[in-house]
Amino acid sequence: MFFKQIAAVGLGLALSVSVAQADTWTLDGAASNLAFGSIKFNDTGEVHSFGSVDGTVAEDGTVTLGIDLSSVETNIDIRNERMIEHVFKNAPRAAISAQIDMTALDAMPVGDSTVMEVEGTLELLGTEIPLYGDMFVMRLTEDKVMVTTDSMMFLSTADAGIEAGVDKLMELASLPNIVRTVPVTLRLMFDADGTSG
């Protein structure tokens, strides 16, 4: 169990009114946020994030989300460098893919919201990890949709294939432990690229 969530990235992407339907959607990276936590010494928690995330939803409901791993922000420069080198192995990106039913979302009016379940795949360091979870989707305007996590989500470092990297972080920082279940939250804002009647 892990990213019980991001797959849901595509949830709201497709929302459109019955009169005008968005053909494609693009993630507003500046208004979006992908954060994760870490716990050390059993009781010391810290919040981290990625500064650069991009994504699109195609006309057929294909959702893609890209994460710039080098944009990880832990609020400590040396830790950022160690995360990039030892946990992410200097890989440039992680990717999430999912498929959503555009037709099922077309009827959502502006101001309405719903909770939806989405399945997808996270590709990280050559490993494909199944994703699933509930997402809160809200149609803010005809051309803007917000997707957020609806409940607590967790990523297992073992499932993600980053156990060795976490071990290295512990060694370098002289830590007795780092909890191997990572809490994850996200806020995704999508803008319609165009509409068709």
C-alpha positions in Angstrom: 0.0 0.0 0.0 1.3 3.4 -0.8 0.3 6.4 -2.9 -3.3 5.7 -2.2 -4.1 8.8 -4.0 -2.1 10.4 -6.8 -3.8 8.1 -9.4 -6.7 10.2 -8.6 -4.9 12.9 -10.3 -7.1 12.6 -13.2 -10.3 12.7 -11.4 -11.5 16.2 -11.9 -9.4 16.9 -15.0 -12.3 16.2 -17.3 -15.1 18.1 -15.6 -17.1 20.3 -18.0 -20.6 21.6 -18.3 -23.1 20.0 -20.8 -23.0 23.0 -23.1 -19.2 23.3 -23.4 -16.9 20.4 -23.0 -13.2 20.8 -22.4 -11.1 18.9 -24.9 -7.9 18.8 -22.8 -6.8 20.0 -19.4 -3.4 21.2 -18.2 -2.1 21.3 -14.7 -1.4 24.7 -13.1 1.9 23.8 -11.4 2.1 27.1 -9.6 -1.3 26.6 -7.9 -0.7 22.8 -7.2 1.1 21.2 -4.4 2.5 17.6 -3.9 3.7 17.1 -0.3 5.0 14.2 1.7 6.1 13.7 5.3 8.9 11.9 7.1 9.2 10.7 10.7 12.5 10.2 12.5 13.3 9.3 16.1 9.8 7.8 16.1 8.2 11.1 17.0 9.8 13.9 14.9 7.8 14.7 11.8 8.8 17.0 8.9 7.0 18.1 5.8 8.6 18.1 2.3 7.3 18.8 -1.2 8.2 18.9 -4.9 8.5 22.4 -6.4 7.9 21.3 -10.0 4.9 19.2 -11.1 3.2 19.1 -14.5 0.4 17.2 -16.0 -2.3 16.9 -18.7 -5.6 15.2 -19.4 -6.2 14.1 -23.0 -9.5 14.2 -24.8 -9.9 10.5 -24.3 -9.4 10.7 -20.6 -5.7 9.7 -20.4 -4.1 11.4 -17.4 -0.4 12.0 -17.1 1.4 13.6 -14.2 5.1 14.3 -14.1 7.2 15.0 -11.0 10.6 16.7 -11.3 12.5 14.7 -8.6 15.3 17.3 -8.6 12.8 19.8 -7.3 12.4 18.0 -3.9 12.3 20.6 -1.1 13.0 19.3 2.4 14.0 22.8 3.8 17.6 21.6 4.3 19.9 22.0 1.3 22.2 19.0 2.1 19.2 16.8 2.7 17.8 17.9 -0.7 21.1 16.8 -2.3 21.1 13.5 -0.5 17.5 12.8 -1.4 18.3 13.4 -5.1 21.4 11.3 -5.1 20.6 8.4 -2.8 16.9 8.1 -2.7 16.0 9.1 -6.3 19.4 8.0 -7.8 19.6 11.2 -9.8 16.6 10.1 -11.9 15.1 13.2 -13.5 11.4 12.4 -13.1 8.7 10.2 -11.8 5.4 9.7 -13.7 1.8 8.9 -12.9 -0.7 7.6 -15.5 -4.4 7.0 -15.2 -7.5 6.7 -17.2 -10.7 8.5 -16.4 -14.2 8.5 -17.8 -14.6 12.0 -19.3 -18.3 11.4 -20.1 -19.2 10.6 -16.5 -17.7 13.9 -15.4 -19.2 16.1 -18.0 -22.4 16.7 -16.1 -20.8 18.2 -13.0 -21.9 21.9 -12.7 -19.8 24.8 -11.6 -19.6 24.8 -7.8 -20.4 21.1 -7.4 -18.1 18.6 -5.9 -17.8 14.8 -5.5 -15.5 12.1 -4.2 -14.3 9.6 -6.8 -12.1 6.6 -6.8 -9.3 6.4 -9.4 -6.8 3.7 -10.3 -3.4 4.3 -12.0 0.3 3.6 -12.1 3.3 5.4 -10.6 6.6 4.9 -12.4 9.5 5.5 -10.1 13.1 4.4 -10.7 12.0 1.8 -13.3 9.4 0.3 -11.0 5.7 0.5 -11.8 3.5 0.8 -8.7 -0.3 0.4 -8.8 -2.1 3.4 -7.4 -5.7 3.7 -6.1 -7.6 6.0 -3.8 -10.4 8.4 -3.2 -10.0 12.0 -4.4 -12.1 15.1 -3.7 -13.0 16.8 -7.0 -14.5 20.3 -7.3 -15.5 22.3 -10.3 -14.4 25.8 -9.4 -15.4 27.4 -12.7 -16.3 26.2 -16.2 -12.6 26.1 -17.0 -10.9 25.2 -13.7 -11.1 22.0 -11.6 -9.5 21.3 -8.2 -8.5 17.7 -7.2 -7.3 17.0 -3.7 -6.7 13.9 -1.5 -9.9 13.1 0.3 -8.3 11.0 3.1 -4.9 10.1 4.5 -2.6 8.5 1.9 0.6 6.5 2.5 3.5 5.4 0.4 5.5 2.3 1.5 9.2 2.8 0.8 9.5 -0.9 0.1 6.8 -0.8 -2.5 8.5 2.3 -4.1 11.9 0.5 -4.2 13.7 3.2 -2.2 14.6 1.3 1.0 18.3 1.3 0.2 18.2 5.1 -0.3 16.4 5.6 3.0 19.0 3.4 4.7 21.7 5.7 3.3 20.0 8.8 4.6 19.9 7.3 8.0 23.6 6.5 7.8 24.7 9.9 6.6 22.5 11.7 9.2 23.4 9.3 12.0 19.7 8.6 12.7 18.5 5.6 14.7 15.5 5.2 12.4 13.3 6.7 9.7 9.7 5.4 9.5 9.2 3.5 6.3 5.6 4.6 5.6 5.4 8.0 4.1 2.2 10.2 4.3 1.3 12.0 1.1 -1.1 14.8 0.3 -1.8 16.7 -2.9 -3.7 19.6 -4.4 -4.0 19.7 -8.1 -5.4 22.6 -10.1 -6.3 22.0 -13.7 -7.2 24.5 -16.4 -9.2 23.7 -19.6 -7.2 24.2 -22.7 -10.2 24.7 -25.0 -13.9 23.9 -25.3 -16.1 22.4 -27.9 -19.9 22.7 -28.1 
